[in-house]
């Protein structure tokens, strides 16, 4: 008996969708996007669609050659437009976008690798365009409305040349139906189907997030159901982060959730720390010791664990033993004192940022020498917009100043606000180069004051 591959399954699914359309869906429009040689690309748009619908916006890629064809380049981008006061159309946002992966996701092999090959026959791609667009439309709720769309589609196929030019716009429209109370049972069913069948697609993650953003849908899930759905999603783009956020927001205080993470931390599960960083609202004092052990063992867990500690109220600020353990672990993995001026300045800056988050007051003498290092790490004048406030460090000495201010009292913004008033910082909104000079003048004055404080003057 021949083996049914994912490619075959994708073709069968596409044929079933086409059959269902032929039997029951008469409210669809088909646009030929491009045709060259043995390849034709069509866009099928349902005239009315809602969050309940699947496949309402889809591509049909027809390969008449009788053999698989390799895709050399493939991408698509939908834009959303609306009528302005003069009757014209103006761009108001995006709909779906994707690449060859999203077009041929059924061609992903069992080991997860991508075969960018268009099989013979008609391949239907609907998850990316339909689910992704539905998620974005659901994020801007409103009444029933006509949506004007514009598609840019790029496709080059080996032996067929450039089938579609990505600079050409293809326009279409459809009516987006507002959600009604009667839709609730079917939306719950769709949500549970998504939870049970994870897909490694951006559209899957977006649609799952759009459904869970509705409180009346999110509240139908128990903590156990959310945890089970998380466990089904070990890979990126499957909705794991969306579900962790939901778990923290709705079930963060549940004892079973706390015990779930304690059990994972006890097994030295590094992913448990990353998951906790994505789940605000879940915290227990018993997490602290196993998190510290992972912090000391794994350099790449330091950033997520700093985020967890920040959400827990920065316990290291009031606990010298804790802050000392954190700083020792940072310096163990990134020995600051072994760095010389010849080392890359951005590396020094990153270490100083990590040390600042430990809030270890004993580090002042370690950080102070870097107040003399004026090596550049950023050119503000090259930015396209004015930087945020407090300003980012542009030199190593600025990063050292920021670290010392954070360790001192944690109020870096307050220190900059006070210094800006005292030293009369000029705004200079339209001139980034002049503004950068003003910021350096301000920081030099602040560095001088910190040096005096460290010297006891």
Buried (B, 14 or more C-beta within 10 A) or exposed (E): EEEEBBBEEBBEBBBEBBEEBEEEBEBBEEEEBBBBBBBBBBBBBBBEBBBBBBBBBBBBBBBEBEEBBBBBBBBBBBBBBEEEEEEEBEEEEEBBBBBBBBBBBBBBEEEEEEBBBBBBEBBBBBBBBBBBBBBBBBEEEEEEEEBBBBBBBBBBBEEBEBBBEBEEEBEBBBBBBEBEEEBBEEBBEBBBEBBEEBBBBBBBBBBBBBBBBBEEBBEBBEBEBBBBBBEBBEEEBBBBBBBBBBBBBBBBEBEEBBEBBBEBBEEEBBEBBBBBBBBBBBBBEBBBEBBBBBBBEBBEBBBBBBBBBEBBEBBBBEBEEBBBBBBEBBBEBBEBEEBEEEBEBBBBBBBBBBBBBBBBBEBBEBBBEBBEBBBEBBEBEEEEEBBEEBBBBBBBBBBBBBBBBBBBEBEBEEBBBEBBEEBEBBEBEEBBEEBBBBBBEBBBEBBEBBBEEBEEE
